[in-house]
């Protein structure tokens, strides 16, 4: 009898957890961030899911960016996903404000560097002719240095 109650309670708990994950965009974005950290293809899947649902996740990212006392995990989540929303006017203006006046230097300088093009993608073999064929092009990051204070 006690074993039946245990399994019934466990099933109920799992069902409630499942419903919480389905309905909470914050939980979903934290799980996507965990997927992104795993790498090995999981990161591409997380980015794809985020991009397919970016209108649903935008308010969550904006809420996180509005908080001046973000936890380290929230900072990491915003570093990962807010950059994918730079084409959105609301996100961009919020990030410009953060890059000028956020109390944490780490956050302020990260967004200052992102918005001012500190890092750029440069092809590894920039002068190789294409000859009309599909060709694999590798890129590397070029660090132009920071001007953040």
N, C-alpha and C positions, 0 to 999 in steps of 0.2 A: 504494500500500500504506500509506504514512504517512497519507494522507488518510482511509482507511478506519479506521485505528486512532484517529485524532483524533475522528471522528464517533462511533465506538463508545464511546470514553471520555467524550465529551460527553454522549451518551445515558445512559450509566451514572451520570454525575454528576447529571444532571437527574432521573433516576429516584430516586436516593438523596435528593436535595433534596425531591422530592415526598413521599416516605415520611416524611422528617423533619418536614415541615409537617403531614402528616396525623396523626402520632402525638404530636407535642409540643404540649401546650396552651399552653406559654409562647410558642412561636413563633406559634401562632394568635392569641394575645391581642395580641402585638406587631403582627401584621399587621392585626388589627382596629383597633388604635390608629392605624396609618397610614391606614387607610380613614377613620376618624373625622376625622383632620386634613385630609383632602381636601375635606370639605364638599360642597356642591352635591348633596345627596341621599345621597352615600356615607356621611355621618355617621349618617343615619337607618338605613341598611342595617346599619352596624356595630353600632349599639345594638340593633337587632332581632335580629341573629345572637347577640349577647352574651346578651340576655334569654332567647332560646329555649334557650340552652345554659348558663344561669347556674350550674346545679348542677355542671357539669363545670369551669367556670372559677373557682368559689369557692376551691378549694384553691390555685390559682395566685395569686390575689389575696391570700389569707391569707399565703402564703409571702413575697410581696413586702412586705406590711405588717409582717411579723416582722423584716425586715432593717432595722436602724438606719442602715446605710450604703448606702442606695439611691442608684443613679445618678440623674442628672437625668431620664433617659428613664423609668426605673421610677417615679419620683415622678409624672411626668406621666401614665403609664398608670394608676397607682392613683388619681390625682385624677379621671381620666375614668371609670373603671369601678367603683371601690369605692362610689361614691355611689349607683350603681344597685342595690347590694346592702344598703342601709341597713336594709331590713326583716328581714334575716337576723340572728339573735341573736349568732352568733359574730363576724361582721363588725362589728356595732355595738359590741360590748364591746371589740373590738380597737381600733376607732377612738376610743372614749372614753379608752382607755389612752394612745393616741398623742396625743390632743388635750391631755392633761395632762402628759405626760412625755417626748415625743420630743426628742432633742437638737437637731434642726434646727428653728429657729423658723418657717421657711416652712411646713413640714409640720405642725407643731403648731398653728399659728394657722389654717391652712386648714381642718383638721378641726374645730377648736374653733368656727370660724364656721359650718361646715356643720351641725354637730350642734346649735348654739344658735340657728339660724334667722337668721343675719345677712342673708341674701338671701331675699326672698319674691316670689312672682308676684302682681302686682296688675293687674286688668283696666284697660285704657286708658280705657274708657267704663263705669265701674262702675254707673251709675244708669240705663242705657238699658233700657227695657222689652223683654221678649222677645215678648209677644203670641202665645205658642204656636208660633212659627216657629223653624226652625233659623236660627241667626244666627252669623256669624263674630265671634269674640271675640279681640281682640288683648291680649296681656299684656306687661307691662314688668317689669323687675327693680327692686325697691325695696331699697336698701342701708340696713339699720338700724344700721350701724356695728359695729365690732369691739370686743370687750372682752378680747381676747387679750393676754397679757403675755409 
